[in-house]
């Protein structure tokens, strides 16, 4: 980890765009949406214009009463102005607390209460449609990034206020708070310092340093995730044009990529799964991609294979980084076209030399093997320093000798490569790896867009499947694909939009299991089928349970 420490003076969130503009002022940021805070700016900004926008809103926040060291909970409608506003908060020494636009109002209110004292920066739409009245009780003040509302200060009304000088806070002072994925309940609030953010930036920057030439970077990343900070900094410091997507739908994405021809793609694993169909687009929207990068979770080999073969570049690479909100990336692996077809989707890679470390600890005293996976522990200077309002919960994930327990189980092979098999809470004893089973099913059934194996109400594994265009599942093909896998219940087919997702598009497996159990208890006449199989009418009962 010494390479994360050398000369680490902190990332300096509030001046990231100033430094990028000093190097490449005319470099361009292209958006697929209008900014709520500045719709008049259009969808194409130079880095200098973006830096000026951050400076402008920092001054407005100061005029609205935000001061250095104070927390600002940022929960607004989705868009790239979320990181821009976070930079503005940081520029005056404030601490942005980023909450996903997808969180429900009750969760936002509870997290705001946990972050108190704090200002709330939101918008008219959120206040009118989603947030409960209690947010006014918990917040020091309520500020609006867009629109007007009684009892709130609209930043639009503060246009033209005098600019203020940037405030530099100590490198070990809280600089950013992001929330965890919330796959197992209410998200935790992870506190990052300027120094820990710089430490987690370095492994990613070292990988991008190998890129030759000037590539357009297309990014579809949750705007409230710490990864978006690194992605912006890495791209703009190198002078790479940045294409930012809010909408990841395949048709929209294909239109943009066919026109703008990105050379680097950064996205969530589930977004890449959505984009598999772009490989069949005659315009070749993925033809110019040299590097695919996925940071948030292990990715299915079928997806890697499809995307790499859609590129027409010489020797394209798929780079997979494994980590979590609390740690940043800790291990990495790369796949080529030749490797993709036979890749083991559970192999997530090796640590960054001199920056991160990983070990696997037995759960039961027996040796760790693929059949008896152990706890995955990591070390990184990029680790968050605490959970806001829950220090005891943070302490429970730190081992007696100072390692961070990831909450995943896996093993390492003779070459030191890490294999991720399951989340601890998702382990179904006697079944083996649910993620491996899902990889197998996706590889054998191209019509599947998602498959999630969860524990049913009776403890038996239940596969929940989604298909392209919600076509009925071919049960004969399913049986053939599942023949070599451990015993499972019959598949349950749902629409992909009905699955519970986190801010980074992960499936909330525990919540999905609860939804399945609730659907199974409903009267049959109130549980419509997700699809019908005319060829095998007797089998359709196994497909009941969708909230469709």
ZAMARGU-4260 file (C-alpha; in steps of 0.2 Angstrom, whole numbers, plus 5000, padded with zeros to 4 digits):
<rodrens>
0) 5000/5000/5000 | 5015/5011/5000 | 5012/5017/4982 | 4995/5024/4988 | 5004/5034/5002
5) 5019/5042/4993 | 5015/5061/4991 | 4997/5058/4994 | 4990/5075/4999 | 4972/5072/4995
10) 4962/5073/4979 | 4955/5090/4982 | 4937/5087/4975 | 4933/5106/4974 | 4946/5110/4962
15) 4947/5094/4951 | 4939/5103/4936 | 4950/5118/4938 | 4966/5107/4937 | 4959/5098/4922
20) 4954/5114/4914 | 4972/5121/4917 | 4979/5106/4907 | 4965/5104/4893 | 4953/5119/4894
25) 4945/5115/4877 | 4942/5097/4881 | 4924/5092/4879 | 4911/5084/4891 | 4896/5078/4881
30) 4879/5074/4890 | 4864/5064/4885 | 4853/5075/4895 | 4851/5093/4901 | 4858/5099/4917
35) 4844/5104/4929 | 4855/5118/4937 | 4860/5125/4919 | 4848/5119/4905 | 4853/5134/4895
40) 4871/5127/4894 | 4865/5113/4883 | 4873/5096/4882 | 4891/5100/4877 | 4902/5109/4889
45) 4921/5112/4888 | 4930/5108/4904 | 4933/5126/4907 | 4914/5129/4906 | 4911/5115/4918
50) 4924/5122/4931 | 4915/5139/4930 | 4898/5131/4933 | 4906/5123/4949 | 4913/5139/4955
55) 4896/5148/4952 | 4887/5136/4962 | 4900/5136/4976 | 4896/5154/4978 | 4878/5152/4978
60) 4879/5138/4991 | 4890/5150/5002 | 4877/5164/4999 | 4863/5152/5005 | 4872/5149/5021
65) 4883/5133/5019 | 4900/5134/5028 | 4916/5125/5028 | 4915/5108/5038 | 4896/5107/5036
70) 4887/5092/5028 | 4876/5094/5013 | 4865/5080/5009 | 4863/5079/4990 | 4847/5070/4984
75) 4840/5077/4968 | 4833/5070/4952 | 4846/5060/4942 | 4859/5069/4931 | 4877/5074/4929
80) 4874/5090/4940 | 4875/5078/4955 | 4894/5077/4954 | 4895/5095/4949 | 4886/5101/4964
85) 4896/5089/4975 | 4912/5098/4968 | 4904/5115/4972 | 4900/5109/4990 | 4918/5103/4992
90) 4925/5119/4985 | 4919/5129/5000 | 4925/5116/5012 | 4908/5108/5014 | 4906/5089/5015
95) 4894/5082/5001 | 4883/5067/5007 | 4877/5059/4991 | 4861/5049/4991 | 4854/5040/4976
100) 4839/5048/4966 | 4832/5030/4967 | 4831/5029/4986 | 4813/5030/4993 | 4808/5046/5003
105) 4807/5037/5020 | 4825/5030/5017 | 4831/5047/5012 | 4823/5055/5028 | 4832/5042/5039
110) 4849/5044/5031 | 4846/5063/5033 | 4842/5061/5051 | 4858/5051/5053 | 4869/5064/5044
115) 4862/5078/5055 | 4866/5092/5057 | 4866/5094/5038 | 4858/5105/5024 | 4847/5096/5012
120) 4851/5100/4993 | 4836/5093/4983 | 4824/5100/4970 | 4806/5104/4968 | 4801/5088/4960
125) 4808/5077/4975 | 4800/5088/4988 | 4783/5088/4980 | 4782/5070/4975 | 4794/5059/4985
130) 4801/5067/5001 | 4791/5067/5018 | 4788/5083/5027 | 4800/5077/5041 | 4815/5082/5030
135) 4812/5100/5035 | 4813/5095/5053 | 4830/5085/5051 | 4838/5098/5039 | 4848/5113/5045
140) 4841/5121/5029 | 4833/5115/5013 | 4841/5121/4996 | 4834/5118/4979 | 4845/5114/4964
145) 4830/5117/4953 | 4812/5124/4955 | 4804/5133/4970 | 4795/5127/4985 | 4789/5135/5001
150) 4802/5134/5015 | 4816/5131/5004 | 4830/5142/4996 | 4831/5141/4977 | 4849/5142/4971
155) 4842/5149/4955 | 4837/5165/4964 | 4856/5168/4970 | 4863/5169/4952 | 4876/5183/4951
160) 4882/5183/4969 | 4900/5186/4972 | 4912/5172/4969 | 4922/5165/4984 | 4939/5158/4985
165) 4941/5139/4986 | 4943/5132/5004 | 4957/5119/5006 | 4952/5107/5020 | 4965/5095/5029
170) 4968/5079/5019 | 4961/5068/5033 | 4946/5078/5036 | 4929/5070/5029 | 4928/5075/5011
175) 4914/5065/5004 | 4900/5053/5011 | 4893/5040/4999 | 4881/5026/5003 | 4883/5007/5001
180) 4873/4998/4989 | 4860/4993/5001 | 4858/4975/4995 | 4854/4969/5013 | 4844/4984/5020
185) 4846/5002/5023 | 4862/5008/5015 | 4877/5013/5026 | 4885/5030/5025 | 4903/5028/5021
190) 4914/5043/5025 | 4929/5046/5014 | 4943/5058/5016 | 4953/5068/5003 | 4967/5056/5006
195) 4957/5040/5005 | 4949/5046/4989 | 4967/5049/4981 | 4972/5032/4987 | 4958/5023/4978
200) 4961/5034/4963 | 4979/5028/4960 | 4976/5010/4956 | 4963/5015/4942 | 4975/5029/4936
205) 4989/5017/4935 | 4979/5006/4923 | 4973/5020/4912 | 4991/5026/4911 | 4994/5011/4899
210) 4982/5019/4887 | 4990/5026/4872 | 4983/5040/4862 | 4967/5051/4865 | 4951/5041/4867
215) 4934/5046/4870 | 4927/5039/4887 | 4909/5035/4888 | 4903/5033/4906 | 4887/5026/4913
220) 4890/5026/4932 | 4879/5030/4946 | 4881/5049/4949 | 4882/5046/4968 | 4895/5033/4968
225) 4913/5037/4973 | 4918/5029/4957 | 4911/5043/4947 | 4924/5055/4955 | 4939/5044/4950
230) 4931/5042/4932 | 4929/5061/4930 | 4947/5065/4936 | 4956/5051/4927 | 4947/5055/4910
235) 4949/5074/4911 | 4967/5075/4918 | 4972/5065/4903 | 4962/5076/4891 | 4950/5062/4885
240) 4934/5068/4879 | 4920/5062/4891 | 4903/5056/4886 | 4891/5055/4901 | 4875/5044/4900
245) 4860/5045/4911 | 4850/5033/4900 | 4857/5016/4897 | 4843/5009/4887 | 4851/4999/4872
250) 4843/5009/4858 | 4848/5026/4865 | 4865/5020/4869 | 4867/5013/4852 | 4862/5029/4843
255) 4875/5039/4854 | 4889/5027/4852 | 4886/5025/4833 | 4888/5044/4831 | 4902/5048/4844
260) 4912/5031/4843 | 4919/5030/4861 | 4936/5021/4863 | 4934/5017/4882 | 4918/5011/4891
265) 4915/5012/4909 | 4898/5005/4916 | 4890/4994/4928 | 4890/4975/4925 | 4871/4975/4922
270) 4872/4989/4910 | 4885/4979/4900 | 4873/4965/4900 | 4859/4976/4893 | 4872/4982/4879
275) 4875/4964/4873 | 4862/4967/4859 | 4873/4982/4853 | 4884/4968/4846 | 4871/4964/4833
280) 4868/4982/4827 | 4874/4985/4809 | 4880/5002/4813 | 4894/4995/4824 | 4891/5006/4840
285) 4904/4996/4849 | 4916/4995/4834 | 4928/5008/4841 | 4930/5002/4859 | 4947/4997/4864
290) 4944/4995/4882 | 4929/4990/4892 | 4929/4993/4911 | 4918/4987/4925 | 4921/4991/4943
295) 4907/4986/4953 | 4905/4967/4953 | 4910/4952/4944 | 4903/4951/4927 | 4896/4936/4917
300) 4908/4928/4904 | 4895/4928/4890 | 4894/4947/4892 | 4913/4949/4890 | 4913/4938/4875
305) 4899/4947/4866 | 4906/4964/4869 | 4924/4960/4865 | 4919/4952/4848 | 4909/4967/4844
310) 4924/4978/4844 | 4934/4980/4828 | 4949/4987/4837 | 4965/4977/4837 | 4967/4967/4853
315) 4953/4975/4864 | 4953/4972/4882 | 4939/4970/4895 | 4946/4976/4912 | 4936/4970/4928
320) 4940/4978/4945 | 4933/4970/4961 | 4930/4981/4976 | 4915/4989/4985 | 4910/5006/4991
325) 4919/5006/5007 | 4936/5001/4999 | 4937/5006/4981 | 4945/4993/4969 | 4956/4980/4977
330) 4959/4967/4963 | 4959/4967/4944 | 4959/4955/4929 | 4959/4958/4911 | 4951/4947/4897
335) 4956/4946/4878 | 4945/4940/4864 | 4953/4923/4865 | 4951/4921/4884 | 4933/4927/4885
340) 4925/4912/4878 | 4932/4901/4891 | 4934/4914/4905 | 4929/4909/4923 | 4917/4922/4928
345) 4921/4920/4946 | 4939/4924/4944 | 4940/4943/4948 | 4959/4944/4948 | 4974/4949/4958
350) 4978/4964/4969 | 4987/4980/4963 | 5006/4978/4968 | 5011/4990/4981 | 4993/4996/4983
355) 4981/4983/4989 | 4981/4966/4997 | 4969/4952/4999 | 4967/4936/5009 | 4954/4922/5011
360) 4951/4916/5029 | 4942/4899/5033 | 4925/4900/5039 | 4925/4883/5048 | 4943/4879/5052
365) 4945/4868/5037 | 4956/4872/5022 | 4948/4885/5010 | 4944/4877/4993 | 4932/4880/4979
370) 4920/4868/4988 | 4923/4877/5005 | 4925/4895/5001 | 4932/4907/5015 | 4929/4925/5020
375) 4937/4938/5008 | 4947/4951/5018 | 4957/4966/5010 | 4968/4980/5014 | 4969/4997/5005
380) 4973/5015/5010 | 4957/5019/5000 | 4946/5012/5013 | 4932/5023/5020 | 4936/5029/5038
385) 4919/5025/5046 | 4901/5024/5044 | 4892/5040/5048 | 4882/5038/5063 | 4886/5019/5064
390) 4904/5017/5070 | 4901/5001/5079 | 4894/4994/5063 | 4910/4999/5054 | 4921/4991/5068
395) 4912/4974/5065 | 4919/4973/5048 | 4937/4976/5053 | 4946/4960/5059 | 4957/4960/5075
400) 4972/4962/5064 | 4966/4976/5054 | 4959/4968/5038 | 4943/4973/5031 | 4930/4959/5029
405) 4921/4962/5012 | 4906/4951/5016 | 4910/4940/5001 | 4916/4922/5001 | 4928/4914/4989
410) 4946/4906/4987 | 4963/4909/4979 | 4972/4898/4967 | 4990/4893/4966 | 4994/4909/4956
415) 4986/4920/4969 | 4971/4924/4959 | 4955/4928/4968 | 4938/4919/4965 | 4922/4927/4971
420) 4908/4914/4973 | 4895/4922/4983 | 4890/4936/4996 | 4890/4928/5013 | 4872/4932/5016
425) 4867/4923/4999 | 4876/4907/5002 | 4864/4892/5000 | 4872/4878/5010 | 4874/4862/5000
430) 4871/4871/4983 | 4888/4878/4979 | 4890/4895/4971 | 4874/4903/4965 | 4885/4915/4954
435) 4893/4901/4945 | 4876/4893/4942 | 4870/4909/4935 | 4886/4911/4923 | 4882/4893/4917
440) 4864/4897/4913 | 4867/4913/4904 | 4881/4905/4894 | 4869/4891/4888 | 4853/4901/4886
445) 4856/4917/4875 | 4838/4922/4877 | 4841/4926/4895 | 4845/4944/4900 | 4846/4940/4919
450) 4845/4925/4930 | 4846/4926/4949 | 4846/4911/4961 | 4839/4915/4978 | 4834/4905/4993
455) 4816/4901/4993 | 4804/4902/5007 | 4807/4883/5010 | 4826/4885/5009 | 4827/4878/4991
460) 4836/4887/4978 | 4824/4897/4966 | 4830/4904/4949 | 4822/4920/4944 | 4824/4923/4925
465) 4821/4937/4913 | 4821/4935/4894 | 4823/4946/4879 | 4807/4956/4876 | 4799/4946/4890
470) 4797/4931/4878 | 4791/4915/4886 | 4805/4904/4893 | 4808/4888/4883 | 4807/4875/4898
475) 4814/4861/4887 | 4830/4872/4884 | 4830/4877/4902 | 4830/4859/4908 | 4844/4855/4896
480) 4855/4870/4902 | 4851/4866/4921 | 4854/4847/4919 | 4872/4848/4926 | 4868/4860/4940
485) 4863/4856/4958 | 4844/4854/4961 | 4833/4869/4960 | 4815/4874/4960 | 4806/4878/4944
490) 4811/4894/4936 | 4801/4910/4940 | 4800/4922/4926 | 4799/4941/4929 | 4801/4957/4919
495) 4818/4964/4922 | 4811/4981/4928 | 4801/4972/4942 | 4817/4966/4950 | 4823/4976/4965
500) 4839/4986/4960 | 4852/4996/4970 | 4859/5013/4964 | 4873/5003/4954 | 4860/4991/4946
505) 4864/4976/4957 | 4849/4965/4961 | 4844/4966/4979 | 4844/4947/4982 | 4837/4946/4999
510) 4823/4958/4995 | 4819/4948/4979 | 4818/4932/4990 | 4806/4941/5001 | 4796/4947/4986
515) 4795/4929/4980 | 4789/4923/4997 | 4775/4936/4997 | 4770/4933/4980 | 4768/4914/4984
520) 4756/4918/4998 | 4745/4928/4987 | 4728/4920/4981 | 4731/4913/4964 | 4719/4924/4956
525) 4729/4939/4961 | 4745/4933/4955 | 4745/4934/4936 | 4758/4925/4925 | 4773/4934/4919
530) 4771/4924/4903 | 4762/4909/4896 | 4769/4894/4887 | 4756/4887/4875 | 4767/4872/4870
535) 4767/4866/4888 | 4752/4873/4898 | 4755/4861/4913 | 4771/4870/4916 | 4765/4888/4917
540) 4761/4886/4935 | 4780/4887/4939 | 4781/4904/4931 | 4769/4912/4943 | 4774/4925/4955
545) 4779/4940/4945 | 4772/4957/4951 | 4768/4961/4933
</rodrens>
